[in-house]
Each structure stands twice: as C-alpha cells, then as structure tokens.
Amino acid sequence: MYSVKKYGSMSPEKRMVLRLTSLGVLGIGLCGTALFAGVPANELEWATVSDVGNPGYPGNRWGLFAGRGRVDYQYRITKYEVATKDWLEFANVFSMQSDELDDLLFAHASTSLRPDYTYQGPGNRYMYRPGIDNPELSPIAISWRMAAMYCNWLHNDKSSDPESLMDGAYDVSTFGIDGANFTDQSTHHPDAKYWISTLDEFLKAGYYDPNKNGNGPGWWLYGHSSDQPPVQGLPGEGDTIIGMSIDEVGVNPGFFPLGSFTNVVSPWGLWDIIGGEVEFVEEWDIDGFGNQRGRLTKWSSNTFGWQPEFLYDELWKFIAMPPWTTPGSFRVVSYAFNPADLNEDKQTNYFDVSVFINGFIAGDMRMDFDGDNTLSFGDVVVFLEWMR
C-alpha cells in the first residue's frame, strides 16, 4: 500500500493542478468501481469482466441456477481454455526432474504431445505430435487436481521447485476422500493470484450480457451470445464442430484448435464456451447426504455426438466429475488489477483518490504514471483515464 507523506510547500502551478485534480478525480472516484486495466498476462490471453454486482441468472424452467452468475468484483478470465502450449510449458518444468513428477503431470493427461525420444532422462521431455495443425492450441484433458497444481505454479511465479505445486491457490495436502466425500479444498485461498474459475465467474463470463440486444442486462442461453442452438459447421460456416467426423473436420475433433471460431464468442470475448473440451469449475456437486461427490463440469465438447434434442451447450447443463478423473480443461481466473487501485483493495474509489492526491502533493514519484520522471498534469490525465 502506498504511504502518504506530509508536504511543506508547493508551487502555485502545482496547487492549481492539485485543485483541478481533486475536483476531477473525486467526481469520477465517487461514481463507483472502474474498469480494471489488467496485469502481466503470464502468456495467457485474458478478458476482463466488469459490471460489478450484475443481476444473477433467473434460472431455467425448473429454477436451476437461479441467482447464480452474480459476481461482486471485477476479474480476469482466460479467453480460451488452458491449451496444450500452456501445459507443455508447465509440465516440462517438472517432468524432466524425475519419473515421479513426470507421472504426476502426464500419466493421466491427454494432450497433443508425445515424449521427445532423443531425451535420455530423468523423467521425460515432451514435444508436439507431428501431423497436427496448430498443436499448441489443441485442448487438453486433465484432472481438476492437476489444474489446481497448475494454478499453484502460476501463483508461485512459475517456480521450478516442486514445492510450488503443493500450495498457493489450493492446498494439495487436503486432496483425498473420506467414504463418499472428497476432502479436497473447496475454494481457492482468498489471497490466491490465480485459480480455477468459480461457477459464478464462469457463468457470468460465458453467458451474461450487460446490454443484451441493446435492452440492458440479460442472459443468453448459449455460449455464443445467442438464445438459438449453435449451428454445426466449420469456422465461417457454423458455430461448432460438435458431432462432425474426422473427415469433415480434417483432424481428430479432440485436437481441433481452440479459438478457431473467432466470431463465436461470449459477450466478454471468450472462445469455445461451445466446443473445445469439457470445462470444470470450483463448485462441488453435493449429494443428498451432504457429500462432495464431484466438481461441476460444463458438459460441452468437440468429442461429443450431435444431439440437437439434448444439446450440451445450454447454460445450465453441468454434470459432476470426480476431481481425480481427466474429463477436460478449465479457465484460469485472477483479480483484475488497476494501477489506479492505490490502496490495493481490488476496487477504485475515493480512497484511491485520496492516496493519489496526497502522494502527488508529497512528490511521491510512484505517482509518475506517464513515465516522464516528473509529477505533472500528464500523471493526472493518466490517473483519470484509469479511473474512468
């Protein structure tokens, strides 16, 4: 958190800037939370989801998920599922350290990778399989627990220390089962930097539109910003390859590159809500006895058959999958960071205005937001833009 210093004297010009700054910034700061600008992306592609406090999904015809999808903070979520290129970077950090780590991250993973047979050990080094177009963007199929370790690795700044897999977002020591109840940590640590999307975060990013059809907030039934089922066909011809054959697609549908349908997106710019792999979230499915029996998983995948009478893409269609199975992939979420959030409370408001004003008066060069090594009106302009 930025400290605020006392300032003894200042030029008339700086006083004038301060008065203008105080009036302008306060006018914006008191209006509420601003759009966050984003933090270093760790090579992942992010969408920022705002409209804090949005109305929840009204529920399907049976009331399922009524009220869910409301999120009271801004966040970033990856535009596409974690892809093979992301997993390759992660796994090769550890798979070449030992056979045990290799087994941990690859024994139950399905990817467009294969061992590099020129590598002599320890463990394995992996490379893309030949004969696959854009293999780096192929979906992966891993377990929820493996996804949790990936988030731990991100949280720990991509450390090569195997301990970085064990905690950060999720405490791996909690992973287990007691009778019919999985004991895995239910939600990410409050101070996690990266985590598996929650049900509410996934629903909002995939289906909520702050201005649906130009009529204000609303929810789409399908993940391509539509209330109509997706049309089967290749990019430019349809919305999804679900149910299409290898001959029709030109590649095993399970390897079809993520992000191929660039015009088939959610209101926030997410690809492959329809298609790709099945996607799991943090939420548990609780059985009638209170047992945590599986993580909710969005049951939509290019490897499924085409069943127009029972499409797997509708907003509310999730199933439960045990956290140790390898059903599919996931999206990473983090808090969106705004440089104007000077008191680091994950929102921008008059508290940040106060910090900026006092820091500006005090000559604190951390308020040099335009990067010209001076405190000037340019810094005010940049701060106002971030607050807007």
Backbone hydrogen bonds in HBPLUS format (Angstrom, degrees):
<---DONOR---> <-ACCEPTOR-->    atom                        ^
c    i                          cat <-CA-CA->   ^        H-A-AA   ^      H-
h    n   atom  resd res      DA  || num        DHA   H-A  angle D-A-AA Bond
n    s   type  num  typ     dist DA aas  dist angle  dist       angle   num
A0015-ARG N   A0011-SER O   2.99 MM   4  6.33 152.2  2.07 149.8 158.3     1
A0016-MET N   A0012-PRO O   2.98 MM   4  6.24 153.9  2.05 144.8 151.3     2
A0017-VAL N   A0013-GLU O   3.00 MM   4  6.34 158.7  2.04 147.9 153.5     3
A0018-LEU N   A0014-LYS O   2.84 MM   4  6.03 155.8  1.90 146.1 153.1     4
A0019-ARG N   A0015-ARG O   2.89 MM   4  6.19 157.6  1.94 151.2 156.4     5
A0020-LEU N   A0016-MET O   3.02 MM   4  6.28 166.2  2.04 152.2 155.8     6
A0021-THR N   A0017-VAL O   2.73 MM   4  5.89 155.5  1.79 147.7 156.0     7
A0022-SER N   A0018-LEU O   2.75 MM   4  5.90 164.8  1.78 153.4 157.0     8
A0023-LEU N   A0019-ARG O   3.14 MM   4  6.32 166.1  2.16 149.0 151.7     9
A0024-GLY N   A0020-LEU O   2.93 MM   4  6.05 167.9  1.95 150.8 154.9    10
A0025-VAL N   A0021-THR O   2.75 MM   4  5.68 168.4  1.76 155.9 160.0    11
A0026-LEU N   A0022-SER O   3.04 MM   4  5.79 155.4  2.10 134.6 142.4    12
A0027-GLY N   A0023-LEU O   3.12 MM   4  6.14 152.2  2.20 138.8 146.2    13
A0028-ILE N   A0024-GLY O   3.29 MM   4  6.61 143.4  2.43 139.6 148.4    14
A0028-ILE N   A0025-VAL O   3.07 MM   3  5.17 123.8  2.40  96.6 110.6    15
A0029-GLY N   A0025-VAL O   2.64 MM   4  5.77 173.5  1.64 163.7 166.2    16
A0030-LEU N   A0026-LEU O   3.08 MM   4  5.90 160.8  2.11 145.3 147.5    17
A0031-CYS N   A0028-ILE O   2.95 MM   3  5.38 155.4  2.01 112.5 120.6    18
A0038-GLY N   A0337-PHE O   2.99 MM 299  5.15 137.5  2.18 141.0 153.0    19
A0044-LEU N   A0041-ALA O   2.84 MM   3  5.37 161.9  1.87 127.0 129.0    20
A0079-LYS N   A0045-GLU O   2.80 MM  34  5.73 158.5  1.84 140.3 146.5    21
A0047-ALA N   A0077-ILE O   2.87 MM  30  5.48 151.5  1.95 149.4 157.6    22
A0077-ILE N   A0047-ALA O   2.94 MM  30  5.48 154.8  2.01 152.0 160.0    23
A0049-VAL N   A0075-TYR O   2.81 MM  26  5.51 172.9  1.81 174.2 176.1    24
A0075-TYR N   A0049-VAL O   3.24 MM  26  5.51 157.5  2.29 144.8 151.0    25
A0053-GLY N   A0071-VAL O   2.95 MM  18  5.61 160.2  1.99 134.3 138.0    26
A0057-TYR N   A0068-ARG O   2.75 MM  11  5.52 171.9  1.75 164.9 162.0    27
A0067-GLY N   A0057-TYR O   2.60 MM  10  5.11 159.4  1.64 165.3 166.5    28
A0060-ASN N   A0064-LEU O   3.23 MM   4  5.41 147.9  2.34 131.0 138.7    29
A0063-GLY N   A0060-ASN O   2.82 MM   3  5.00 162.9  1.85 113.7 118.9    30
A0066-ALA N   A0063-GLY O   3.22 MM   3  5.50 153.0  2.30 132.1 128.3    31
A0068-ARG N   A0065-PHE O   2.94 MM   3  5.29 163.2  1.97 130.8 134.9    32
A0076-ARG N   A0334-SER O   2.74 MM 258  5.29 175.4  1.74 167.6 168.7    33
A0334-SER N   A0076-ARG O   3.00 MM 258  5.29 151.7  2.09 139.2 144.8    34
A0078-THR N   A0332-VAL O   3.04 MM 254  5.63 149.0  2.14 156.1 164.2    35
A0271-TRP N   A0079-LYS O   2.88 MM 192  5.85 149.7  1.98 143.1 152.4    36
A0082-VAL N   A0330-PHE O   2.96 MM 248  6.07 158.5  2.01 172.5 178.7    37
A0086-ASP N   A0083-ALA O   3.08 MM   3  5.35 123.0  2.42 102.7 116.5    38
A0087-TRP N   A0083-ALA O   3.07 MM   4  6.43 157.4  2.13 152.1 158.9    39
A0084-THR N   A0138-SER O   3.01 MM  54  5.55 146.3  2.13 159.6 168.2    40
A0088-LEU N   A0084-THR O   2.77 MM   4  5.94 154.1  1.84 154.7 162.0    41
A0085-LYS N   A0136-GLU O   2.91 MM  51  4.47 151.8  1.99 140.1 131.4    42
A0089-GLU N   A0085-LYS O   3.19 MM   4  6.33 163.9  2.22 142.1 145.4    43
A0090-PHE N   A0086-ASP O   3.19 MM   4  6.38 160.5  2.23 142.6 148.1    44
A0091-ALA N   A0087-TRP O   2.75 MM   4  5.82 176.4  1.75 158.9 159.9    45
A0092-ASN N   A0088-LEU O   3.11 MM   4  5.95 168.3  2.12 147.5 151.0    46
A0093-VAL N   A0090-PHE O   3.21 MM   3  5.62 143.0  2.35 106.1 116.2    47
A0094-PHE N   A0091-ALA O   2.95 MM   3  5.47 135.8  2.15 111.2 122.0    48
A0095-SER N   A0091-ALA O   2.64 MM   4  5.63 171.9  1.65 169.2 171.2    49
A0097-GLN N   A0094-PHE O   2.92 MM   3  5.30 163.8  1.94 117.3 121.3    50
A0124-ASN N   A0095-SER O   3.03 MM  29  5.57 143.3  2.17 125.6 131.3    51
A0102-ASP N   A0098-SER O   3.06 MM   4  6.25 154.3  2.13 143.0 150.8    52
A0103-ASP N   A0099-ASP O   2.88 MM   4  6.12 159.6  1.92 150.1 154.6    53
A0104-LEU N   A0100-GLU O   3.00 MM   4  6.20 152.4  2.07 141.6 149.7    54
A0105-LEU N   A0101-LEU O   3.17 MM   4  6.35 151.7  2.25 149.2 153.5    55
A0106-PHE N   A0102-ASP O   2.88 MM   4  5.78 137.9  2.05 149.1 160.4    56
A0107-ALA N   A0103-ASP O   3.03 MM   4  4.59 150.2  2.12 116.2 124.0    57
A0109-ALA N   A0106-PHE O   3.22 MM   3  4.90 174.9  2.22 107.3 106.5    58
A0110-SER N   A0141-ALA O   2.84 MM  31  4.89 160.9  1.87 144.2 150.2    59
A0141-ALA N   A0110-SER O   2.85 MM  31  4.89 145.1  1.97 147.1 154.0    60
A0129-ARG N   A0112-SER O   2.97 MM  17  5.72 166.2  1.99 141.5 139.5    61
A0114-ARG N   A0127-MET O   2.83 MM  13  5.61 153.9  1.90 159.4 167.7    62
A0127-MET N   A0114-ARG O   2.90 MM  13  5.61 156.6  1.96 160.0 167.1    63
A0116-ASP N   A0125-ARG O   2.66 MM   9  5.50 158.8  1.70 161.4 157.1    64
A0119-TYR N   A0116-ASP O   3.03 MM   3  5.70 163.5  2.06 119.1 124.4    65
A0137-LEU N   A0134-ASN O   3.03 MM   3  5.75 159.0  2.08 121.3 126.8    66
A0138-SER N   A0135-PRO O   3.10 MM   3  5.12 166.9  2.12 107.8 110.8    67
A0258-LEU N   A0137-LEU O   2.80 MM 121  5.36 171.5  1.80 140.3 141.8    68
A0142-ILE N   A0328-GLY O   2.79 MM 186  5.40 172.0  1.80 140.9 138.0    69
A0147-ALA N   A0143-SER O   3.02 MM   4  6.35 153.4  2.09 147.2 154.8    70
A0148-ALA N   A0144-TRP O   2.93 MM   4  6.26 147.9  2.03 146.7 155.7    71
A0145-ARG N   A0323-PRO O   3.21 MM 178  5.81 159.1  2.25 158.0 151.6    72
A0149-MET N   A0145-ARG O   3.13 MM   4  6.46 150.9  2.22 142.7 149.4    73
A0150-TYR N   A0146-MET O   3.02 MM   4  6.36 147.3  2.13 144.1 153.4    74
A0151-CYS N   A0147-ALA O   3.01 MM   4  6.38 155.4  2.08 149.9 155.6    75
A0152-ASN N   A0148-ALA O   2.94 MM   4  6.27 150.8  2.02 144.5 153.2    76
A0153-TRP N   A0149-MET O   2.95 MM   4  6.20 154.5  2.01 145.4 151.6    77
A0154-LEU N   A0150-TYR O   3.02 MM   4  6.41 156.3  2.08 149.4 155.2    78
A0155-HIS N   A0151-CYS O   2.87 MM   4  6.08 164.4  1.89 151.5 156.2    79
A0156-ASN N   A0152-ASN O   2.93 MM   4  6.18 146.0  2.05 146.0 155.2    80
A0158-LYS N   A0153-TRP O   2.84 MM   5  5.06 151.1  1.92 151.2 151.8    81
A0157-ASP N   A0154-LEU O   2.99 MM   3  5.18 142.3  2.13 120.1 116.9    82
A0164-SER N   A0161-ASP O   2.76 MM   3  5.60 161.0  1.80 129.4 135.1    83
A0165-LEU N   A0162-PRO O   3.06 MM   3  5.64 165.1  2.08 115.8 120.6    84
A0166-MET N   A0163-GLU O   3.04 MM   3  5.31 149.2  2.14 108.0 116.8    85
A0172-VAL N   A0166-MET O   2.90 MM   6  5.13 170.6  1.91 152.0 154.5    86
A0189-HIS N   A0169-ALA O   2.89 MM  20  5.31 155.5  1.95 141.2 149.5    87
A0174-THR N   A0171-ASP O   3.07 MM   3  5.88 166.7  2.08 121.2 125.5    88
A0175-PHE N   A0172-VAL O   3.00 MM   3  5.44 162.8  2.03 116.4 121.9    89
A0183-THR N   A0176-GLY O   2.92 MM   7  5.20 160.3  1.96 120.0 126.7    90
A0178-ASP N   A0181-ASN O   2.69 MM   3  5.17 169.4  1.70 155.1 157.5    91
A0181-ASN N   A0178-ASP O   3.08 MM   3  5.17 164.5  2.11 120.2 122.4    92
A0182-PHE N   A0292-GLN O   3.00 MM 110  5.46 173.8  2.00 147.0 148.9    93
A0192-ALA N   A0189-HIS O   3.01 MM   3  5.21 163.6  2.04 118.5 118.7    94
A0195-TRP N   A0333-VAL O   2.95 MM 138  5.37 146.0  2.07 147.1 156.0    95
A0333-VAL N   A0195-TRP O   2.83 MM 138  5.37 153.4  1.90 156.6 164.6    96
A0197-SER N   A0331-ARG O   3.18 MM 134  5.96 150.2  2.28 166.6 166.7    97
A0282-GLU N   A0197-SER O   2.99 MM  85  6.23 144.6  2.12 139.8 148.6    98
A0202-PHE N   A0198-THR O   2.92 MM   4  6.09 162.2  1.95 152.7 157.6    99
A0203-LEU N   A0199-LEU O   2.90 MM   4  6.09 170.7  1.91 156.7 159.3   100
A0204-LYS N   A0200-ASP O   2.99 MM   4  6.07 168.3  2.01 149.4 153.0   101
A0205-ALA N   A0201-GLU O   3.05 MM   4  6.09 168.9  2.07 147.2 150.8   102
A0206-GLY N   A0202-PHE O   2.92 MM   4  5.93 145.1  2.05 147.1 156.8   103
A0207-TYR N   A0203-LEU O   2.88 MM   4  5.70 150.6  1.97 152.5 157.3   104
A0208-TYR N   A0204-LYS O   3.15 MM   4  4.77 148.4  2.26 119.2 127.3   105
A0220-TRP N   A0207-TYR O   2.94 MM  13  5.17 171.1  1.94 151.3 152.9   106
A0209-ASP N   A0218-GLY O   2.86 MM   9  5.40 173.0  1.86 167.5 165.3   107
A0218-GLY N   A0209-ASP O   2.89 MM   9  5.40 143.7  2.02 151.5 162.6   108
A0214-GLY N   A0211-ASN O   3.15 MM   3  5.09 162.4  2.18 121.2 116.7   109
A0212-LYS N   A0216-GLY O   2.73 MM   4  5.68 127.0  2.01 144.9 145.0   110
A0215-ASN N   A0212-LYS O   2.85 MM   3  5.62 166.9  1.87 126.0 130.4   111
A0315-LEU N   A0221-LEU O   2.92 MM  94  5.45 145.2  2.05 157.2 165.1   112
A0222-TYR N   A0226-SER O   2.98 MM   4  5.53 154.0  2.04 172.2 177.2   113
A0239-ASP N   A0231-VAL O   2.60 MM   8  5.10 171.6  1.60 149.0 152.2   114
A0240-THR N   A0231-VAL O   3.27 MM   9  6.44 138.0  2.46 151.8 152.0   115
A0233-GLY N   A0240-THR O   2.83 MM   7  5.74 163.9  1.86 157.0 158.5   116
A0237-GLU N   A0234-LEU O   2.78 MM   3  5.30 157.8  1.83 142.7 147.3   117
A0238-GLY N   A0234-LEU O   2.95 MM   4  5.56 144.0  2.08 153.0 155.4   118
A0244-MET N   A0241-ILE O   2.88 MM   3  5.38 165.4  1.90 145.5 144.6   119
A0243-GLY N   A0304-PHE O   3.03 MM  61  5.78 117.6  2.44 169.9 158.6   120
A0249-VAL N   A0245-SER O   2.92 MM   4  6.15 155.3  1.98 152.1 159.3   121
A0250-GLY N   A0246-ILE O   2.62 MM   4  5.44 154.4  1.68 150.0 157.7   122
A0255-PHE N   A0252-ASN O   2.77 MM   3  5.50 164.3  1.79 129.7 135.0   123
A0256-PHE N   A0253-PRO O   3.20 MM   3  5.03 163.6  2.23 101.6 106.4   124
A0264-VAL N   A0261-PHE O   3.02 MM   3  5.24 162.8  2.05 111.5 116.5   125
A0266-SER N   A0270-LEU O   3.02 MM   4  5.10 147.5  2.13 132.2 142.4   126
A0269-GLY N   A0266-SER O   2.93 MM   3  5.14 168.5  1.94 116.6 119.0   127
A0302-ASN N   A0276-GLY O   2.94 MM  26  5.51 166.7  1.96 150.9 149.5   128
A0329-SER N   A0278-VAL O   2.90 MM  51  6.24 152.5  1.98 176.5 169.1   129
A0279-GLU N   A0298-LYS O   3.19 MM  19  5.03 152.8  2.27 131.7 138.0   130
A0298-LYS N   A0279-GLU O   2.58 MM  19  5.03 157.8  1.62 160.7 153.1   131
A0280-PHE N   A0329-SER O   3.14 MM  49  6.62 156.1  2.19 165.0 162.8   132
A0281-VAL N   A0296-LEU O   3.06 MM  15  5.92 157.8  2.11 170.3 169.2   133
A0296-LEU N   A0283-GLU O   2.83 MM  13  5.67 165.6  1.85 159.0 163.1   134
A0285-ASP N   A0294-GLY O   2.66 MM   9  5.38 152.2  1.73 168.8 171.8   135
A0293-ARG N   A0285-ASP O   3.04 MM   8  5.93 151.7  2.12 170.6 176.9   136
A0287-ASP N   A0291-ASN O   2.99 MM   4  5.42 157.0  2.04 148.6 153.0   137
A0290-GLY N   A0287-ASP O   3.00 MM   3  5.41 165.5  2.02 121.1 122.3   138
A0295-ARG N   A0321-MET O   2.82 MM  26  5.29 151.9  1.90 148.4 139.0   139
A0321-MET N   A0295-ARG O   2.96 MM  26  5.29 154.7  2.02 134.6 141.6   140
A0297-THR N   A0319-ILE O   2.71 MM  22  5.29 146.0  1.83 155.4 165.4   141
A0319-ILE N   A0297-THR O   2.96 MM  22  5.29 154.9  2.02 141.6 146.8   142
A0300-SER N   A0298-LYS O   2.96 MM   2  5.85 135.1  2.17 105.9  92.7   143
A0304-PHE N   A0301-SER O   3.21 MM   3  5.68 167.0  2.23 116.1 117.8   144
A0310-PHE N   A0307-GLN O   2.83 MM   3  5.43 158.3  1.88 121.3 128.7   145
A0317-LYS N   A0314-GLU O   3.07 MM   3  5.68 173.1  2.08 129.1 131.1   146
A0325-THR N   A0322-PRO O   3.27 MM   3  5.76 162.0  2.31 115.5 120.4   147
A0341-ASP N   A0338-ASN O   2.80 MM   3  5.36 167.1  1.82 124.2 128.4   148
A0342-LEU N   A0340-ALA O   2.85 MM   2  5.38 131.7  2.08 107.0  92.1   149
A0344-GLU N   A0341-ASP O   3.17 MM   3  5.31 159.8  2.21 106.5 111.7   150
A0352-ASP N   A0349-ASN O   3.03 MM   3  5.65 128.0  2.31 115.4 126.3   151
A0353-VAL N   A0349-ASN O   3.25 MM   4  6.64 151.8  2.34 143.0 151.3   152
A0354-SER N   A0350-TYR O   2.97 MM   4  6.19 155.7  2.03 145.6 150.3   153
A0355-VAL N   A0351-PHE O   3.13 MM   4  6.47 156.7  2.19 144.0 149.7   154
A0356-PHE N   A0352-ASP O   2.88 MM   4  6.12 161.7  1.92 151.9 156.9   155
A0357-ILE N   A0353-VAL O   2.89 MM   4  6.10 170.1  1.89 158.4 160.6   156
A0358-ASN N   A0354-SER O   3.01 MM   4  6.13 172.4  2.02 152.1 154.6   157
A0359-GLY N   A0355-VAL O   2.86 MM   4  5.90 154.4  1.93 145.1 153.3   158
A0360-PHE N   A0356-PHE O   2.76 MM   4  5.86 157.7  1.81 151.8 158.2   159
A0361-ILE N   A0357-ILE O   2.92 MM   4  6.16 165.1  1.95 152.5 156.2   160
A0362-ALA N   A0358-ASN O   2.96 MM   4  6.04 153.6  2.03 140.2 147.9   161
A0364-ASP N   A0359-GLY O   2.93 MM   5  5.08 160.2  1.96 158.6 155.8   162
A0363-GLY N   A0360-PHE O   3.18 MM   3  5.27 157.4  2.23 102.7 109.5   163
A0367-MET N   A0364-ASP O   2.96 MM   3  5.95 164.7  1.99 127.8 131.3   164
A0368-ASP N   A0365-MET O   3.04 MM   3  5.21 158.2  2.09 110.6 112.3   165
A0369-PHE N   A0367-MET O   2.88 MM   2  5.45 129.8  2.14 107.8  92.4   166
A0371-GLY N   A0368-ASP O   3.42 MM   3  5.63 160.0  2.47 102.9 108.6   167
A0379-ASP N   A0376-SER O   3.04 MM   3  5.63 137.9  2.22 111.7 120.9   168
A0380-VAL N   A0377-PHE O   3.06 MM   3  4.99 117.5  2.46  93.3 108.9   169
A0381-VAL N   A0377-PHE O   2.97 MM   4  6.34 157.3  2.02 152.9 158.6   170
A0382-VAL N   A0378-GLY O   3.06 MM   4  6.33 161.6  2.10 147.3 151.3   171
A0383-PHE N   A0379-ASP O   2.93 MM   4  6.10 164.2  1.95 148.1 152.8   172
A0384-LEU N   A0380-VAL O   2.86 MM   4  6.07 163.5  1.89 154.3 159.0   173
A0385-GLU N   A0381-VAL O   2.96 MM   4  6.19 151.1  2.04 145.6 153.7   174
A0386-TRP N   A0382-VAL O   2.97 MM   4  6.30 156.6  2.03 151.9 157.7   175
A0387-MET N   A0383-PHE O   2.98 MM   4  6.23 146.7  2.09 145.7 155.4   176
A0388-ARG N   A0384-LEU O   3.03 MM   4  6.13 127.1  2.32 139.9 152.9   177
A0388-ARG N   A0385-GLU O   3.21 MM   3  5.15 138.4  2.39  94.6 106.0   178
